[in-house]
Amino acid sequence: MIQSGATLVVRRKFSTKHFWKDIIENDCTVFQYSGELCRYLLSCPESEDDKCHKIRLAFGNGLRPDIWEEFTNRFNITQVLFSFFLFLFDFFFFFFFHCFIYELIFL
């Protein structure tokens, strides 16, 4: 990742309360989701941080079709990519697109 120019921001523990603040503070433009992360974010009360970020792309797996449109509209994310082969997609993404990324690690 470092050789390709990407920046990786990692938080020790996932927090819906701090998610958008971390995104904004680190000028992230892309984030990776997995499982129910998007549903967790939607379940939080709306805030000014919901659209005050530079995210243009979210990618991962597990975004349920029934919340896809609500998620993209509420958080103003123009593109969401879904991949069954997350590991292979990560490799391609990091080394060919050179984007900023916010990746979550669940401990």
Secondary structure, 3 states (H helix, E strand, C coil): CCCCCCEEECCCCCCHHHHHHHHHHCCCCEEEEECCHHHHHHHCCCCHHHCCCCCCEEEEECCCHHHHHHHHHHHCCCEEEECCCHHHHHHHHHHHHCCEEECCCCC
